[in-house]
Amino acid sequence: MNKSILISTLFFSLFSFSNIIEEKVLAVLPPESKIESIEESVIDGLYKVYFGDLQPLYVSKNGNYFIYGDLYQIEQDSVKNLSTLDLDKRRKTLLDAIPDKDLIQFTSDNEKHNIFVFTDVDCGYCRKFHSQISDYNELGISVNYVAFPRSGIDGETYQKMVSVWCSSDKKKLLSTLKDDKEIESLFCTNQPITEQYNLGKTLGVTGTPAIFTSNGSQIKGYIPPLELAQRLSE
């Protein structure tokens, strides 16, 4: 068969399956749902359907069956969670898309690891983490802070974080607040607090500090510097 004809046939086949799958899946999802993408999985006849959640549905090509959960691959005497790997990739894509100007970065001079930390200026463990920021940096860990006011996008904590991100010296103001000192209230129209808070929700952040590694995997809660360095090196 001519190569171009074969490619066209395969494309039409996938497009046809996609239409069937989309129609059947949308029929059982909430009315406002949208299909983001439909991709082939590692199993013949099973497709990954993304619909706004980081976790996909695994759907048969006729759309009559689906699985919502983890997909594992058996490798000799062990198993690999393929769903977790896919999830990490999607998280990494979203995190890498954050502009540097919207992050508050404490960069290590001998960087070995680069992490994203969703933080709240009034969170006790966030303050403990930040009080050791030089220790993390000395161990080769660069920290990129992302805003996540746990009380939501209104109230005092939200306004404090807006002030930090609107400051000309974000690092200094963040450190001042985490040292439980007062600052002057600031406001600007281009601050990313709401956007970053929503991103945190999308990524599954429920508490702070929420740490994400450079490959998108999540480490929940406060981790002391030495322990975090060891976990990142594993």
BAFI-3210 file (N, C-alpha, C; in Angstrom, 3 decimals, decimal comma, padded with zeros to 6 digits):
// residues 234
n [1|2|3|4|5|6|7|8|9|10|11|12|13|14|15|16|17|18|19|20|21|22|23|24|25|26|27|28|29|30|31|32|33|34|35|36|37|38|39|40|41|42|43|44|45|46|47|48|49|50|51|52|53|54|55|56|57|58|59|60|61|62|63|64|65|66|67|68|69|70|71|72|73|74|75|76|77|78|79|80|81|82|83|84|85|86|87|88|89|90|91|92|93|94|95|96|97|98|99|100|101|102|103|104|105|106|107|108|109|110|111|112|113|114|115|116|117|118|119|120|121|122|123|124|125|126|127|128|129|130|131|132|133|134|135|136|137|138|139|140|141|142|143|144|145|146|147|148|149|150|151|152|153|154|155|156|157|158|159|160|161|162|163|164|165|166|167|168|169|170|171|172|173|174|175|176|177|178|179|180|181|182|183|184|185|186|187|188|189|190|191|192|193|194|195|196|197|198|199|200|201|202|203|204|205|206|207|208|209|210|211|212|213|214|215|216|217|218|219|220|221|222|223|224|225|226|227|228|229|230|231|232|233|234]
n.u [000,848|000,464|002,444|001,458|-001,260|-001,682|-001,063|-003,086|-005,315|-004,971|-005,114|-007,742|-009,111|-008,483|-009,597|-012,266|-012,829|-012,385|-014,487|-016,684|-016,076|-015,984|-018,657|-020,062|-018,905|-019,334|-022,046|-022,506|-021,142|-021,073|-023,084|-021,523|-019,071|-016,043|-014,219|-010,803|-008,656|-008,052|-006,287|-004,197|-003,685|-001,295|-002,419|-003,929|-006,802|-007,745|-008,327|-007,049|-008,859|-009,048|-010,639|-010,668|-009,887|-006,867|-006,470|-007,107|-009,938|-010,059|-011,005|-012,886|-012,609|-015,081|-016,524|-018,183|-017,297|-015,562|-012,768|-011,983|-009,294|-006,131|-003,646|-001,647|001,581|003,058|006,283|008,422|009,249|008,000|005,816|004,667|003,274|001,501|-000,362|000,321|002,754|001,884|000,319|002,266|003,674|001,776|001,387|003,975|004,082|002,188|003,341|005,817|004,941|004,493|005,343|008,641|008,720|006,500|007,045|008,511|011,746|014,224|017,284|019,671|023,234|024,687|023,071|021,218|018,741|015,483|012,670|009,081|007,120|004,099|002,791|001,699|001,481|000,674|000,772|001,878|003,773|004,735|006,101|008,049|009,405|010,378|012,064|014,273|015,311|017,857|019,287|018,141|018,915|021,732|022,059|021,733|019,221|016,981|014,380|011,183|008,710|005,176|002,009|-000,462|-003,021|-004,573|-007,111|-008,547|-009,487|-009,976|-010,075|-007,799|-005,277|-005,036|-004,853|-002,448|-000,683|-001,055|000,083|002,765|003,465|003,127|005,134|008,282|010,405|010,079|011,095|012,137|009,844|008,215|009,726|009,607|006,869|006,676|008,115|006,400|005,817|004,442|003,401|003,269|000,220|-000,252|-001,229|-001,771|-002,622|-001,673|-001,015|-000,528|-002,008|-004,652|-004,735|-002,609|-003,524|-005,791|-004,469|-003,086|-005,275|-006,099|-003,902|-004,183|-003,575|-004,093|-003,253|-000,621|002,964|003,068|004,889|006,425|008,309|010,871|010,066|007,375|006,168|004,507|005,205|003,889|003,349|005,489|008,968|012,026|015,242|017,575|016,309|014,592|016,455|017,587|015,364|014,814|017,013|016,716]
n.v [-001,203|002,239|004,620|007,179|006,777|004,831|006,259|008,187|006,533|005,466|007,833|008,656|006,540|006,806|009,324|008,737|006,911|008,674|010,509|008,876|008,060|010,575|011,473|009,504|009,687|012,376|012,289|011,276|012,844|015,873|018,653|020,961|020,017|019,506|017,877|017,626|016,282|013,265|010,383|007,681|004,846|002,663|000,238|-001,709|-000,557|000,863|004,061|007,220|009,684|013,030|015,436|017,886|017,242|016,260|013,567|010,975|009,481|006,061|004,722|002,448|001,747|001,724|003,223|002,189|001,266|002,234|003,112|004,543|005,342|004,038|002,924|000,154|-001,248|-004,355|-005,326|-007,694|-008,630|-006,514|-003,584|-000,827|002,332|003,680|005,698|007,550|008,455|009,714|011,692|013,168|014,221|015,944|017,735|018,830|020,153|022,201|023,570|024,371|026,247|028,541|031,904|033,151|035,653|035,682|034,074|033,701|033,506|031,642|030,991|028,387|028,460|026,285|024,574|021,596|020,553|021,618|023,064|023,576|025,413|025,687|028,198|029,800|032,810|032,998|030,494|028,149|026,015|026,735|029,019|027,915|026,346|028,425|029,729|028,200|028,516|029,188|026,933|024,965|025,990|025,828|023,116|022,625|022,994|024,737|027,054|027,760|029,869|029,682|031,236|030,422|031,131|029,757|030,294|031,172|033,346|035,852|038,103|038,602|037,229|036,725|039,403|040,160|038,538|039,474|041,989|041,270|040,118|042,311|043,954|045,697|044,417|041,456|039,169|040,174|041,277|039,025|037,491|039,198|039,094|036,374|036,325|037,179|039,912|043,201|044,690|047,266|047,710|046,804|047,118|045,834|045,523|043,430|041,220|037,732|036,157|035,035|033,458|031,673|030,444|029,088|027,394|025,809|024,469|022,986|021,313|019,761|020,698|020,906|021,765|023,666|023,857|022,899|020,816|020,470|018,518|018,866|017,156|017,065|015,523|015,216|016,300|016,187|018,558|019,875|019,322|018,641|020,191|018,369|015,850|016,379|016,877|014,332|012,830|014,005|013,189|010,524]
n.w [000,000|-000,765|000,975|001,767|001,501|003,413|005,777|005,675|005,917|008,509|009,997|009,433|010,567|013,328|013,736|013,290|015,394|017,489|017,228|017,793|020,422|021,745|021,463|022,939|025,501|026,262|026,558|029,058|030,831|032,881|031,656|030,993|030,331|028,427|025,865|025,953|024,730|022,863|023,078|021,968|024,043|025,701|025,373|022,947|021,328|023,474|024,693|025,854|027,395|027,890|029,852|031,169|033,678|035,325|035,470|033,203|031,445|030,616|027,684|025,693|022,146|020,931|022,607|024,548|026,973|029,918|032,039|035,110|036,698|037,878|035,565|035,143|034,347|033,910|034,719|034,501|037,634|038,858|039,024|037,056|037,434|035,062|034,822|036,794|035,788|033,431|034,611|035,990|033,800|032,665|034,759|034,853|032,379|032,796|034,968|033,928|032,190|033,597|033,697|034,323|035,536|037,114|039,207|042,468|043,027|044,625|044,099|043,860|044,116|043,379|041,779|041,867|041,951|040,978|042,162|042,485|044,693|046,160|048,097|051,179|052,839|055,481|056,515|058,857|058,499|056,026|056,682|058,315|056,435|054,797|056,568|056,474|053,989|052,996|053,686|052,062|049,580|049,839|049,728|047,112|046,078|044,214|044,675|043,539|044,186|044,237|044,332|046,734|048,378|051,050|052,072|049,953|047,160|048,227|051,037|053,862|053,701|050,962|050,018|051,188|049,749|047,185|047,536|047,916|045,408|043,826|044,522|044,103|045,102|045,559|046,878|049,278|050,499|050,739|052,529|054,733|055,443|056,046|058,259|060,060|060,113|059,554|056,434|053,899|052,193|048,847|045,371|042,106|038,642|037,141|038,671|039,538|041,359|041,612|039,282|039,791|042,106|041,102|039,354|041,185|042,356|040,127|039,880|042,075|044,604|048,024|050,439|052,065|052,656|049,209|047,306|044,152|041,978|039,423|037,415|037,646|039,632|042,810|046,130|049,201|051,795|054,464|054,225|055,750|055,001|054,512|054,270|052,107|050,076|049,864|049,030|046,563|045,179|044,806]
ca.u [000,000|001,177|002,665|000,562|-002,606|-001,695|-001,135|-004,424|-006,257|-004,798|-005,622|-009,206|-009,576|-008,389|-010,579|-013,581|-012,947|-012,457|-015,847|-017,569|-015,745|-016,394|-020,118|-020,543|-018,415|-020,022|-023,427|-022,600|-020,452|-021,890|-023,335|-020,494|-017,791|-015,457|-013,123|-009,574|-007,918|-008,221|-004,995|-004,041|-002,944|-000,370|-003,228|-004,671|-008,238|-008,089|-007,915|-007,037|-009,719|-008,865|-011,858|-010,564|-009,228|-005,540|-006,619|-007,958|-010,751|-009,584|-012,256|-012,787|-012,745|-016,488|-017,120|-019,156|-016,703|-014,483|-012,150|-011,450|-008,376|-004,738|-003,262|-000,334|002,300|003,860|007,656|009,049|008,782|007,551|004,773|004,862|002,013|001,553|-001,216|001,108|003,739|001,137|-000,074|003,460|003,981|000,810|001,730|005,215|003,741|001,510|004,288|006,830|004,318|004,439|006,449|009,597|008,397|005,396|007,561|009,497|012,777|015,405|018,081|020,895|024,450|025,166|021,770|021,083|017,310|014,675|011,325|008,019|006,496|002,902|002,975|000,756|002,318|000,203|000,845|002,983|004,811|005,350|007,070|009,162|010,141|011,101|013,129|015,414|015,514|019,293|019,730|017,726|019,792|023,087|022,021|021,561|017,798|016,424|012,965|010,318|007,461|003,926|001,042|-001,660|-003,688|-005,462|-008,465|-009,205|-009,064|-010,418|-009,644|-006,544|-004,106|-004,995|-004,358|-001,024|000,081|-001,099|001,083|004,097|003,705|003,120|006,294|009,492|011,344|009,180|011,774|012,238|008,521|007,780|010,464|009,080|005,587|006,864|008,712|005,254|005,877|003,478|003,908|002,331|-000,645|-000,031|-002,117|-001,460|-003,589|-001,046|-000,558|-001,015|-002,413|-005,849|-004,340|-001,790|-004,406|-006,575|-003,548|-002,884|-006,466|-006,034|-002,833|-004,534|-003,066|-005,119|-002,602|000,699|003,563|002,908|006,133|006,426|009,655|011,028|009,380|005,943|005,651|004,163|005,599|002,971|003,738|006,838|010,038|013,279|016,208|018,351|015,394|014,118|017,571|017,698|014,215|014,978|018,145|016,359]
ca.v [000,000|003,508|005,131|008,297|006,216|004,154|007,293|008,778|005,534|005,411|009,085|008,634|005,548|007,423|010,409|008,107|006,429|009,842|011,048|007,947|008,144|011,889|011,507|008,641|010,177|013,630|011,985|010,902|013,846|017,080|019,398|021,962|019,335|019,539|016,941|018,336|015,478|011,815|009,843|006,237|004,367|001,570|-000,962|-001,630|-000,415|001,652|005,440|008,143|010,831|014,113|016,248|018,965|016,691|015,754|012,121|010,702|008,271|005,079|004,387|001,518|002,481|001,868|004,133|001,518|000,914|003,113|002,889|005,760|004,864|003,901|001,879|-000,374|-002,110|-005,368|-005,421|-008,828|-008,828|-005,238|-002,920|000,606|003,060|004,530|006,865|008,513|009,041|010,648|012,807|013,984|014,942|017,030|018,740|019,483|021,077|023,363|024,305|024,981|027,349|029,746|032,817|033,400|036,918|035,436|033,242|034,303|032,481|031,599|030,102|027,844|028,712|024,987|023,919|020,182|020,298|022,817|022,694|024,574|025,307|026,495|028,698|030,729|033,602|032,829|029,062|027,897|025,164|027,516|029,901|027,070|026,039|029,609|030,068|027,343|028,631|029,167|025,537|024,285|026,488|025,297|021,701|022,544|023,038|026,040|027,097|028,682|030,011|029,947|031,697|029,623|031,517|028,636|030,773|031,540|034,555|037,085|038,102|039,240|036,507|037,009|040,766|040,149|037,919|040,445|043,016|040,697|039,940|043,638|044,696|045,732|043,499|040,387|038,289|040,849|041,416|037,677|037,128|040,032|038,529|035,049|036,578|037,675|041,374|043,876|045,377|048,193|047,066|047,228|046,490|046,052|044,778|042,291|040,205|036,425|035,348|034,249|032,472|030,643|029,708|028,175|026,370|024,898|023,630|022,050|020,343|018,937|021,255|021,075|022,389|024,223|023,957|021,791|020,797|019,721|018,368|019,341|016,254|017,187|014,713|016,030|015,927|016,950|018,968|020,350|018,334|019,294|020,310|017,155|014,810|016,737|016,656|012,892|012,362|014,495|012,480|009,112]
ca.w [000,000|-000,791|002,336|002,052|001,646|004,714|006,808|005,604|006,437|009,953|010,542|009,345|011,541|014,657|013,768|013,397|016,766|018,367|017,170|018,509|021,849|022,256|021,543|024,026|026,787|026,574|026,908|030,476|031,632|033,111|030,408|030,663|030,076|027,084|025,643|025,601|023,761|022,876|022,677|022,082|025,204|025,354|025,144|021,692|021,455|024,658|024,454|026,982|027,124|028,852|029,808|032,135|034,852|034,980|035,333|032,047|031,349|029,639|027,008|024,560|020,892|020,571|023,566|025,416|028,256|030,355|033,346|035,725|037,725|037,463|034,622|035,516|033,419|034,598|034,219|035,183|039,000|039,410|038,247|036,824|037,355|033,871|035,044|037,560|034,868|032,586|035,461|036,222|032,557|032,498|035,773|034,422|031,292|033,374|035,805|033,061|031,452|034,436|033,351|035,415|036,206|038,041|040,291|043,368|042,911|045,484|043,268|044,435|043,337|042,876|041,572|041,523|041,836|040,785|042,600|042,603|046,013|046,367|049,448|051,787|053,754|056,852|056,846|059,783|057,910|054,947|057,343|058,743|055,205|054,322|057,524|056,122|052,536|052,693|053,809|050,820|048,512|050,026|049,342|045,661|045,734|043,848|045,035|042,805|044,931|043,536|045,337|046,997|049,626|051,364|052,358|048,706|046,440|048,877|052,425|054,261|053,175|049,522|049,817|051,533|048,663|046,089|047,852|047,671|043,974|043,194|045,018|043,274|045,753|046,002|047,825|050,571|051,093|051,108|053,744|055,812|055,856|056,639|059,575|060,825|060,238|058,707|055,250|053,282|051,213|047,467|044,388|040,693|037,815|036,451|039,625|039,104|042,508|041,288|038,274|040,413|043,017|040,272|038,868|042,299|042,438|039,000|040,134|043,219|045,859|049,052|051,582|051,785|051,327|048,267|046,532|042,896|041,444|038,044|036,481|037,855|040,731|043,972|047,483|050,031|053,131|054,786|054,292|056,146|053,899|054,209|053,798|050,777|049,151|049,667|048,228|045,198|044,564|044,618]
c.u [000,879|001,251|001,696|-000,871|-002,749|-001,833|-002,525|-005,470|-006,200|-005,364|-007,144|-009,793|-009,585|-009,424|-011,981|-013,828|-013,128|-013,855|-016,821|-017,354|-016,245|-017,899|-020,628|-020,128|-019,147|-021,467|-023,598|-021,849|-021,382|-021,979|-022,223|-019,156|-017,364|-014,328|-011,907|-008,790|-008,255|-006,947|-004,991|-003,282|-001,999|-001,122|-004,041|-006,169|-008,692|-007,499|-007,974|-007,843|-009,549|-010,026|-011,845|-009,938|-007,836|-005,573|-007,534|-008,955|-010,067|-010,823|-012,002|-013,093|-014,193|-017,238|-018,081|-018,626|-015,636|-014,008|-011,685|-010,593|-006,985|-004,541|-001,838|000,250|003,161|005,231|008,396|008,487|008,327|006,438|005,087|003,492|002,086|000,718|-000,468|002,127|003,072|000,753|001,096|003,805|003,053|001,053|002,969|004,926|003,108|002,464|005,331|006,272|004,209|005,602|007,357|009,244|007,283|005,794|008,436|010,570|013,927|016,316|019,365|022,083|025,030|023,975|021,888|019,618|016,567|013,237|010,379|007,349|005,295|002,872|001,883|001,538|001,909|000,235|002,088|004,107|005,472|006,410|008,291|010,039|010,997|012,224|014,401|015,777|016,995|019,852|019,361|018,652|021,199|023,186|021,751|020,125|017,368|014,917|012,249|008,980|006,306|002,882|-000,139|-002,246|-004,766|-006,906|-009,208|-008,769|-009,780|-009,919|-008,236|-005,317|-003,934|-004,400|-002,873|-000,197|000,053|-000,036|002,493|004,390|003,676|004,353|007,447|010,582|010,533|009,827|011,838|010,883|007,960|008,445|009,955|007,770|005,758|007,600|007,682|005,334|004,898|004,163|002,849|001,526|-000,428|-001,043|-001,623|-002,377|-002,997|-000,541|-001,248|-001,629|-003,622|-005,515|-003,536|-002,597|-005,231|-005,715|-003,293|-004,053|-006,461|-005,018|-003,114|-003,989|-004,235|-004,555|-001,224|001,661|003,299|004,076|005,959|007,856|009,694|010,363|007,874|005,372|005,479|004,682|004,764|003,598|005,173|007,809|011,320|014,313|016,948|017,473|014,901|015,216|017,735|016,565|014,312|016,073|017,823|015,959]
c.v [001,247|004,101|006,239|007,806|005,546|005,163|007,910|007,836|005,465|006,665|009,102|007,677|006,132|008,523|009,855|007,601|007,602|010,427|010,187|008,067|009,463|011,956|010,711|009,183|011,455|013,391|011,681|011,860|015,032|017,926|020,360|021,337|019,465|018,532|017,730|017,584|014,009|011,217|008,328|005,906|003,254|000,274|-000,774|-001,526|000,365|003,042|006,260|009,381|011,853|015,093|017,359|018,533|016,217|014,248|011,821|009,577|007,354|004,474|003,436|002,262|002,597|002,761|003,506|001,200|001,944|002,718|004,243|005,324|004,705|002,718|001,446|-001,247|-003,075|-005,464|-006,479|-008,984|-007,532|-004,661|-001,428|001,258|004,053|005,792|007,951|009,204|010,055|011,895|013,746|014,819|016,136|018,134|019,524|020,515|022,348|024,214|025,029|026,184|028,637|030,660|033,049|034,648|036,756|034,519|034,081|033,246|032,693|030,524|029,677|028,140|027,417|024,076|022,470|019,831|021,626|022,454|023,890|024,344|026,250|026,888|029,674|031,486|033,450|031,377|028,800|027,086|025,838|028,451|029,106|026,710|027,230|030,016|029,264|027,454|028,599|027,749|024,737|024,689|025,909|023,828|021,518|022,579|024,473|026,003|028,164|028,749|030,362|030,267|030,749|030,026|030,494|029,062|031,231|032,886|035,807|037,024|038,638|038,563|036,759|038,387|040,865|039,609|038,763|041,509|042,523|040,656|041,259|044,460|044,684|044,832|042,366|039,498|038,896|040,921|040,059|037,250|037,920|039,463|037,182|035,131|037,234|039,172|041,996|044,550|046,358|047,462|047,671|046,544|046,815|045,151|043,525|041,221|038,856|035,567|034,461|033,136|031,334|029,810|028,679|027,060|025,342|023,944|022,566|020,940|019,460|019,426|021,453|021,737|022,873|023,924|022,700|021,844|019,945|019,691|018,829|018,422|016,224|016,349|015,581|015,417|016,795|017,312|019,434|019,185|019,063|019,247|019,011|016,047|015,106|016,505|015,174|012,362|012,811|013,752|011,009|008,833]
c.w [000,000|000,610|002,693|002,252|003,008|005,848|006,845|006,190|007,953|010,619|010,546|010,363|012,944|014,802|013,962|014,807|017,726|018,393|017,959|020,012|022,440|022,444|022,742|025,398|027,198|027,010|028,396|031,396|031,887|031,842|030,002|030,296|028,614|027,007|025,197|024,537|023,936|022,290|022,814|023,362|024,752|025,078|023,874|021,965|022,667|024,500|025,745|026,598|028,241|028,707|030,855|033,437|034,418|034,760|034,155|032,312|030,347|028,995|025,844|023,273|020,414|021,560|024,552|026,807|028,620|031,741|033,846|036,906|037,146|036,521|034,933|034,409|034,225|033,927|035,034|036,600|039,659|038,537|038,146|036,678|036,194|034,043|035,805|036,679|033,943|033,364|035,715|034,985|032,372|033,521|035,354|033,335|031,839|034,205|034,963|032,296|032,286|034,059|034,564|036,210|037,238|039,195|041,212|043,578|043,891|044,876|043,960|043,524|042,768|042,617|041,113|041,264|041,748|041,123|042,577|043,949|046,075|047,834|049,851|052,859|055,217|057,325|057,707|059,184|056,710|055,522|057,812|057,553|054,797|055,269|057,250|054,640|052,168|052,789|052,564|049,677|048,618|049,641|047,848|045,200|045,442|044,058|044,219|043,540|044,002|044,604|045,468|048,347|049,972|051,602|051,111|048,170|046,939|050,315|052,624|053,663|051,682|049,269|050,152|050,369|047,407|046,304|047,558|046,180|043,216|043,582|044,028|043,854|046,393|047,061|049,220|051,267|051,528|052,412|054,948|056,353|056,554|057,970|060,504|061,105|059,255|057,527|054,760|052,214|049,825|046,553|042,987|039,866|037,182|037,416|039,324|040,212|042,195|040,306|038,907|041,405|042,234|039,707|039,963|042,464|041,339|039,257|041,350|044,550|046,820|050,308|051,194|052,932|050,491|047,292|045,280|042,364|039,991|037,025|036,710|038,985|041,980|045,265|048,412|051,371|053,262|054,880|054,679|055,022|053,545|053,657|052,387|049,741|048,838|048,786|046,781|044,447|044,278|043,175]
res [m|n|k|s|i|l|i|s|t|l|f|f|s|l|f|s|f|s|n|i|i|e|e|k|v|l|a|v|l|p|p|e|s|k|i|e|s|i|e|e|s|v|i|d|g|l|y|k|v|y|f|g|d|l|q|p|l|y|v|s|k|n|g|n|y|f|i|y|g|d|l|y|q|i|e|q|d|s|v|k|n|l|s|t|l|d|l|d|k|r|r|k|t|l|l|d|a|i|p|d|k|d|l|i|q|f|t|s|d|n|e|k|h|n|i|f|v|f|t|d|v|d|c|g|y|c|r|k|f|h|s|q|i|s|d|y|n|e|l|g|i|s|v|n|y|v|a|f|p|r|s|g|i|d|g|e|t|y|q|k|m|v|s|v|w|c|s|s|d|k|k|k|l|l|s|t|l|k|d|d|k|e|i|e|s|l|f|c|t|n|q|p|i|t|e|q|y|n|l|g|k|t|l|g|v|t|g|t|p|a|i|f|t|s|n|g|s|q|i|k|g|y|i|p|p|l|e|l|a|q|r|l|s|e]
***
